[in-house]
Structure formats: structure tokens, C-alpha cells
């Protein structure tokens, strides 16, 4: 484009891959600073690293990372370590020369629902571990108050919370058996969904109170908004296809002999590996105060009760991810539904005068 003009386009319409689009992105630190600081400078990023395969995987919360962690640990002999992911580290003679860096991303609307559920329980008053918003025995906040205290109103323990999404009267006898609530679909009456909707209305999208609310692009960028070095970005909408490609590239047919012999199969397919990773993750599930580690769990609030308006606001809050990862908007978020200037506008992206991709609008008109 001309240095005097900006080009507008709809999210997901560029003829570029996710990683190619990200390379042209710039997450403005003056706007997304609180998101960017969750990752830091990019010179020491926690990754799952396989030295035999020269493969590093960047974990993104609620984007298939639990499955990836087990996959890499058990099939690629990967360890979790800190590595520099700035471009200079990949130059000839650099510490990351020849290393492939991968990750998976997820549709931001779907991810936001999961992000909220995770952040809700991790910052609940009954969570004492790594919770800056924990409450003491007197019900006070010894560190700092929760920015959205209404989320946990009248919920003083995990059992109180469980009784909302899995009411005793809906359980199979004996109703005292609470294990049945762990992976059962929610049976909440709309109380939790209403709190979610209020949160979305009041949240500015710029100051995540928990790392699980951080957008994906800032987690793939340094503090200055420059993208990290990524070789390939896959989409969780086709996890099996992505892991198929990874298995073919890094394992080959003979690299899966251990599991192939047990299954009478030696093809090293991503589908087979993905299934095993999920099975292993399930066997290793741990529950700590409602936080289930190692696999996904059913949504605790009833997402079917979430209004169209709320879903559209989430898309606007996450527009940076849609634009910079070239992800198409879900159908509910398309069309002229968003306040801009004197009227309504579609959500759009911009290739600015410096050749950088930006959201066309920001939460609450910021920027």
C-alpha cells in the first residue's frame, strides 16, 4: 500500500498462512501492554522442547496445550525449558539455529468461553495456590481485591460452586457421590451464564486479571509487540490434520515403532498419536479445587444461554487475534453490528501505513 493510505480487509480473508500473517502484525504496546507483559521480552520463553527432533512448542492456554504437552513428552521426548524465541537466536551460529517452533491457535470466541471458565475457578476465593485474589478465613482479601467480585458472589467454596453447575437434585443416586459432577454437562439454571455476560459487558479486554484471559497474539509476541520466531502455526479446528503433518515431518514411519508394535500399526499417524495423547492426559488428570489439569472439562456455565450481543462483543475484544492470525469471524460476529462513529460497522482489520496488520477497531473505542 501507499505510505499515505491504509488497506481495510475482513478477518480471515488474506491469502496467507497463520504464521505469515503474524509476521506482518504489530500488537501495539500502548494498547495491549497488559497482555504483552504476560509473555515478556521473548528472550526466555517456556516451551516444550525436543532436542532429538530440534522442535520447540509454544504453549497457549486453552488452545490445545494440554494435549500437546502430553504428545510432546511421550512421543517426542520433549522437556519443558526456557528458550529464546527472538529472530536473532535463530541466525547462523545462534542458540536456536535449525530449531522448528510450532504452536496451535484456536477460534477466539470459542477460546474465550474456555478462558473464562479457567480464570473463574483459578481466581475463586477457595483457591489458595497462586491466586492473588484469595480470601482469608474472615472473608477478606489479604493481597488485593478481585476486579470482578460479583463472579463469586455467595460462592465460598468449591462445593458451593459445584452445587450450582451440578445441583444435588439432578445427580444420579446416591446424590452424595460428587464424582459424577466432574465431567458431566452443566445443569446450572442461568446464574453462572448471567455472571459471564455481565463480565463481558464490564471487561475492557485490555487488562486480563488472569493469564488464561490473555489473547493469543500477545503470547506469540515480545513486549514491544514484535512477533516471536514461529515456523508453523496450526489450527485446533483440525488438530488431527496438524498432528498428522507434525508426525510425518518429525517422526516418520519408523519413529513410532514402540506404539505401532503394540497396535499392529506402524504408520505413525497423527490421529493415532493424538488419541494416545488424549488417553494419557485423561489418565493423568488431577483436580485441585475445581481446576482440572491434563485435559479439558465441560463448561460450567451454560453457553447456550449466552446472548448474540455478548458473543459479538467477545469477537470485538479478541479482534487482534482474528486479524493477526488470519482467522475468519464466526457467523454470529459478521455484519454491521458494532458501534463505530455515527453508526454501525462490521469488524475489520487494517494494513497500516507502515505495512503492519492492526485491528480496525479496539475495545471501547480505544486507540
N, C-alpha and C positions, 0 to 999 in steps of 0.2 A: 504493500500500500504506500501511498504518498506520505511524506513526513508530515503533511498538513491534515490528513484525514484518518479516521478510524473506520474499520470494517466491522459491521454487525453480522452475527450469524446465530442460528439456533443451536443449542447444545446437542452434541452427538451427530452433527452433520458434516464435520470435517473428514476428508479422505486421508485420515492419519490414524495410526495406532494410538493406544493409550499412552505409551511411553514417548512417542513422537510429539504428541500434543503437550504432555507435561513439560518437555524440554523448552517449549515456547511460552511457558506460563511464568507469571511472577505473582506470588502471593504478597501483596503489599503489607509490609510490617507495620505501617501506621494504622492499618485496619485490623489485621489478623495477628497482631503481636501475641495475644494470649494463647492462640492456637499454636503459633510457631515455637513458642518457648517450651512447649511440651517435648519437642524433639531436640532442641539445642542447635549447636553450630553445624552438626553433620560430620564432625571430625571424630566422633566416638559414638556410633550408633549400635544399639543392641540388635544383633541379628542371630539367626540360626545359621551356623557356618559349617560347611562340609569341606574340609581340607582335601580329601582324596578327589573330590569332584570339582574343586575350585568354584563352589557355589555358595552364595550368601542369600538368605531370605529375610526380607524386612517384614516384621510382624505389624499388622494394622488391626487394632481392636475391632471385633465384630465384622471382620472381613475374611473369615475362614482361617484365622491364625491358629486356633486350637488344633484343627485337623492338620494344618501344615506343620505345626510343631512336632506332632507325633509321626507324621510321614517322614520328615527330615531326620528325626532322631533314630527311627528304627530302620529306615531304608537307605539313608544316605550317610549314616554315621556322623550326623551333624551335632555340634555343640553350640550352646548359646554363649556368645562372646561379644565384645565391643570391637567394631571395625570402623575405619574412616570411609565415608561414602561421598566425599567431595571429589570432583573430577581429577584434581591433581594427584590423588592417591592411585589413580588407575593409569597414569602415564608410564612409559617405559622406565623400568627401574623402581617404580613406586611400590608400596606395600601391597596394593591390590591389583597389580598388573595381571591380566589374564583371568580375573575373577568375574563370573557372571552374577549379577544381582537381580533377583526376581521378587515379585510380590503379587498378590491378588487384590483387586478392589471390588467394591460392591455398590449396587444402586444406592445412592444416598438416602432416599426416602425409606426404603426397607431397612437400611442400616441404622437410621436414626431411631426407629422403633426399638431395635435391639440395644442400641447405645443407651437409650433412656432407661430401659429395664435394668441394665447392668449398673448404671450410675445410681439409680434409685436405691438398689439394695446395698451397694458399696458405701453409700454415704448415709445409710439409715442409722438412727440413734442406737440401735443394738449392736452395730458393728464397731468393735473396739480396735481392730487391727487396721493400721494405715488409713484411718478415717479422720480427716481434720475437723469433721463436724460431729464427732462423737459427743454423747451426753454423759454426764456423771450420774452417780446414784440419786442425786437430788433433781435430776432433770434439767440441769444447766449445761451450757456449752463451755467447757474449760478452755478451749482453744479459740474458736471463732464460730459464730452462728451460721447455720445453713442459709444460703442465699434464697432458698425457696422452702421455708419451714412448713408450708401447707402440705407439701408432698407426704409427710409422715405424720400428719395430724391424727391423734388418737391411736397411733401405732407405736407402742412402746417396746415391742419385742417381735422377733420373727414369727412367733406363734400368732400374735395379733394379725400380722400381715398375711400369714398363711390362711387364717380363718376368713379373710376377705376373698382371696382368689380360689380357695378350696373350702367353702363353708362346711362345717361338720355334717349338716343335714343332707349334703349332696354326696357324701362318701359312702362307699360300699361297706356294710358291716364287717368287722367291728369298726365303728367310726373313730375309735381311738387310734387306729392304725394310720399314722400320718405319712407313712412312706408312699402311700398311693397318690399323695399330692405332688410328689417330686416332679414327675413327668406327665401329669395329667393336664389336659387343656384347661384353661382358666374357666371358672364358673362365677366370676365376680359380677356384681349387679350394676356396674357402671360407675361405681365410686372411684376406682383406680383410673378408668378412662377419662373421667371428668378432671381429675387432677393432672393427668397428662396433657389434656387440652389447655388447661389453664397455664401449665408450664410453657407450652409452645407459644401462647399469646404473650407471656411476660418475658420470655428469654430473648435476649437481643442477638443471639447467635455469635457473639464475639468474645464472650468470656466464659468458656466452659469450666464448670466447677469440679469436673472430674475428667481424667484423661480419656475415658471412654466416650466423652462427648466431642472430642477433638475431630475436626474434619480430616479427610484422608490426605488432601494435598499438602497441608502444613506438616503432616507426619512424613511426607516424602520430600521435604524441603529443609534447608538450613534456616537459621534465624533471620537471615537477610532476605528470605523469600525465594532464593535460588534453588531450583530442583536438585535433589541428590542424584548421584550417578545410578541409573537403573537400566539394565539391559533389556528386560522384558516385564511388562505388566499384563497379567491375566485377569479375567473377569469371573467372579464367583457364579455368574449365571451359567457358565459352562465349566464347572470345576473339573469334571471328569475329562473333558477335552484338554484342558490345561495341563492336568497331571499326566495324561497320555503323552502329550508333547514333551513334558519335562522328563518322563521316564525314558522315552525313546532317545532323547538327547544325552542324558547323563548316565543312565543305567544300561541301556542296550538289552538285548535278549538274554545274554549270559549273566548279567549282573543280578538277576532276580532268581538265581538257581535255588537259593535256600527256601524260598516260599513256593517256587514253581514245582519243586520236587514233592512238597507236601500236598499240593493241589493237583498234581498231574498236569501241570500247566507251566510252560516256560517262556511265555510271551512277554513278561514284564509290563503288562498293560497298566495304564493309569487307572482304569476302572477297578482292576483287581487291587492295586496298591491303595487306592482311595478307600475302598471298602474295608481293607485291613486296618488302615489308619483310624477310621471311624470306630471300628470294633475295639481297637486297642485304647482309643480315647475313652470309650464308654466304660471299659473295664477299669480304667484308672480314674474314673470320676470321683471327685472329692467335693463335699458340701460343707461350706463354712458360713453359717449364719445366713443361708439363702443364696450365697454365691456358689455356683456350680462350676468347678474348674475342670477343663478337659473335654467338654462337649457343650453343644447348645441345649437350651431347655425351653419349654413352651413359654410363650409370652404371658406375663402375669396380669396385664390389663387386657381388656377385650378390644383388640384393634378394629373389630368390625363396627364399634361404636364411635370411632374417630371420624369427625366430620370432614367433608371435602375441603372446607376452608382451612382447617388445620393442616391437612396434607399439603395444600398449596403453599401455606406459609413455610412448612418444612423445606419444600423444594427451593424456596427463595433463600432461606437460611443457609442451605447447602449448595447454592448456585456455583460457588467456587469449585467444588468437586465436579459438578456437571460440566462446567466449561473447560477446566484444565485437564480433565481425564477423558474428554470427548464422549461423555455418557448421555444417551438420549433421555429426555424427560419422560416420566411415566405419563400415561394418557391423562390422568386427573390434573396434571400440572400444566398441560398445554392450553393455549388460547389466551385471550386478553382478560386476565382475572386479577392483575396485580396493579396496585396504585402506583402511578408514576406521573409526576407533574400534575396536569389538569385532568387526566383521565386514567384509563386502564391500559395496561400494556402486557404483552407477552414477556416471559422471561427470555433474556437473550444474553449472548456473550459478545465481547469486543476484542478485536485485534487492534491494540492501541497504536499511537504514533511511533512508538519505539519497537513495534513488532512483537509486543508481548500480549498474551491472552489474559483477559480480565473478565470478571462477571460484569454484565451490563448494568446491574443494579445491586445494591447492597442491602443488608437487613436494616429496616427502619430508616432508609434513605441516607445511610452513612456513606461518605465518600463523594 
